[in-house]
Amino acid sequence: MFTDPNLKAELKSEGVMVAAIDMPGRSMNVFSADMMDSLENLMIEVEQNPDIRALVITSAKSTFLAGADLSMIKVFTERAAGDSDEQLHDLCGRLGRLFLRLEQIEKPTVAALNGLALGGGLELALACHQRVVIDDDRAVLGLPEIKLGLLPGAGGTQRLPRLVGNDTAIHMLLTGQPVNPKKALEIGLVDTVVEANRLIDEARKLALSPVRTKANWYNDDFRAEDISLDGNDGNPYRSVYERLDIQPDTYRHYPAYDAIMDCVTKGLKMPMDKAVSWEMDVFVKLIKDRVAANMVRTLFLDRQRAQKQTAGVESPAERLAIIGHSDTSKLIRQLEKARFDIINVDELTDDDLVLIANGESLHKGIPVRLITASSTPIADSEVGLWLSPKTTDGQSAEIFCKGQPKDSRALNAALLIARKLGAAPLLTQHSHALMPILAETVQLATSGDNSLDKASQIASDYVETSSKADPDFVDVACVLAGLFPAWSGGPFKYREQKG
């Protein structure tokens, strides 16, 4: 019997093997080096065992597969600094080679998607002969790599256009937006949508009576669609970007846009094995670009480390009052959505939280100052809180004090607010907060590199005189707040890049 630490495989009646991905110690399945080992071992078993007539791949978790292990992507970006193109092609291209092998197995394969399938998860499903997904809008399917400054490097740029057509595929690839099961069926991304309790039965039925046992692009009469291009301004993909409202400043700073289009337009003219190899050629060039490394570190790896600062913080209270003369209606709605019980000041007890947007003093409650401008003072023993607006990348929260807080509950309260809002916290200890000053300095709508230079210098000077501020977390806070563009990685990665 086939056994593997990442897969629960069982040979069902009529020779259908059902393999459920279940990586131990993880809330979601991802592609890591050992998960690739598991997939390869599974394929060897399917290829060599005559009792196995068909394969169904599903998940034992509540989601299917969330993409690549980001720590593995970090290794890719680090190796890109010194490895040759051939070494990187071999390292980064393994998953694409495995999917090519899976696609060419001469037994029916079905992906039974019991939850979201993103990035490598969807690429795995695309490499199967057929796909079935549960009827649940949480089971979204997509290729969000553009949001990391990368491209789907395991065949996604090649199989998706061949399956759903160029316009739909390019929209998904360049926006990173996923589709729900109903839309996936409508565009031909999946073969059927079923109730969750019928998923495996339906997948087994498809496996035993397959609509296809090889992808359409292996048929002799398959012809990929042509892509209409207009490059009058020197960029051949300008008309494509205009249709998707992608601005010139965006595709100039983020090389992943042109890289994805290079993959699609040139790869569609090749047979699949050569197309997958070409896609990896483009991926290797892209992974060597500093933008991808900046975005992987700041938006995911460093962001995850920053948010771990709120882990284990005990809730001092769930009730919260806001005092101040500024308009706090938007903040109140956000706090209510985060399940805080907003109360009036006269209802406060000593155990309740209070956000203070001005200099009023309170006799009750756990006070956390809400800092709205860099000039807002706080006392030596108080805790200040600055919340960024929500951006497309997220939200950040600076939590600062001049010295040691008199009441540790105030610091815990600020961390709790950050956690419940999903904001990445930046802890600083200084005479004033950093983020409001940067917010005044950087105006992304009109600023150029000079503004980023000035803001990065301010951040550097601040961190040198702060006993707490972590430069990586400053980068996270600035990008999530929209003060620095994601391509820059934040003020410190921007300074590194400029030497």
Secondary structure as GFF3:
##gff-version 3
##sequence-region A 1 499
A	DSSP	beta_strand	7	11	.	.	.	ID=ss1
A	DSSP	three_ten_helix	13	15	.	.	.	ID=ss2
A	DSSP	beta_strand	16	21	.	.	.	ID=ss3
A	DSSP	alpha_helix	33	48	.	.	.	ID=ss4
A	DSSP	beta_strand	54	59	.	.	.	ID=ss5
A	DSSP	alpha_helix	70	79	.	.	.	ID=ss6
A	DSSP	alpha_helix	85	92	.	.	.	ID=ss7
A	DSSP	alpha_helix	94	103	.	.	.	ID=ss8
A	DSSP	beta_strand	109	113	.	.	.	ID=ss9
A	DSSP	beta_strand	117	118	.	.	.	ID=ss10
A	DSSP	alpha_helix	120	127	.	.	.	ID=ss11
A	DSSP	beta_strand	130	134	.	.	.	ID=ss12
A	DSSP	beta_strand	141	142	.	.	.	ID=ss13
A	DSSP	three_ten_helix	144	148	.	.	.	ID=ss14
A	DSSP	alpha_helix	156	164	.	.	.	ID=ss15
A	DSSP	alpha_helix	166	175	.	.	.	ID=ss16
A	DSSP	alpha_helix	181	187	.	.	.	ID=ss17
A	DSSP	beta_strand	192	194	.	.	.	ID=ss18
A	DSSP	three_ten_helix	196	198	.	.	.	ID=ss19
A	DSSP	alpha_helix	199	208	.	.	.	ID=ss20
A	DSSP	three_ten_helix	216	218	.	.	.	ID=ss21
A	DSSP	alpha_helix	238	243	.	.	.	ID=ss22
A	DSSP	alpha_helix	248	253	.	.	.	ID=ss23
A	DSSP	alpha_helix	256	267	.	.	.	ID=ss24
A	DSSP	alpha_helix	272	287	.	.	.	ID=ss25
A	DSSP	alpha_helix	290	296	.	.	.	ID=ss26
A	DSSP	pi_helix	297	301	.	.	.	ID=ss27
A	DSSP	alpha_helix	302	307	.	.	.	ID=ss28
A	DSSP	three_ten_helix	308	310	.	.	.	ID=ss29
A	DSSP	beta_strand	319	323	.	.	.	ID=ss30
A	DSSP	alpha_helix	329	337	.	.	.	ID=ss31
A	DSSP	beta_strand	341	342	.	.	.	ID=ss32
A	DSSP	three_ten_helix	345	347	.	.	.	ID=ss33
A	DSSP	beta_strand	353	356	.	.	.	ID=ss34
A	DSSP	beta_strand	366	370	.	.	.	ID=ss35
A	DSSP	beta_strand	384	387	.	.	.	ID=ss36
A	DSSP	beta_strand	396	401	.	.	.	ID=ss37
A	DSSP	alpha_helix	408	421	.	.	.	ID=ss38
A	DSSP	beta_strand	424	429	.	.	.	ID=ss39
A	DSSP	alpha_helix	435	441	.	.	.	ID=ss40
A	DSSP	alpha_helix	449	464	.	.	.	ID=ss41
A	DSSP	alpha_helix	471	480	.	.	.	ID=ss42
A	DSSP	three_ten_helix	486	488	.	.	.	ID=ss43
A	DSSP	alpha_helix	491	498	.	.	.	ID=ss44
###
